[in-house]
Amino acid sequence: MKANITLKLDRDLLRKAKILAAEKDTSVSALVTEQLEKAVRDREGYEQAKKRALARLERGYNLGYKPPSSRDEFYER
């Protein structure tokens, strides 16, 4: 379901937006919609990547570390 919104834009910005829309053979409304959809997708992608990264950190990584069995072994050169 689509809903209407009202925006207050600087006249010069609106003029440039209309020119851009005409060059792309679309409307200012479609340009705004496209940019908002992109911003939302980017945000959702960031949140998903953040969750995956935090889950990996929570699981940890096996770096193959084996603690020395004795103090002498630790200081052995």
Secondary structure, 3 states (H helix, E strand, C coil): CCCCCCCCCCHHHHHHHHHHHHHCCCCHHHHHHHHHHHHHHHHHHHHHHHHHHHHHHHHCCCCCCCCCCCHHHHHCC
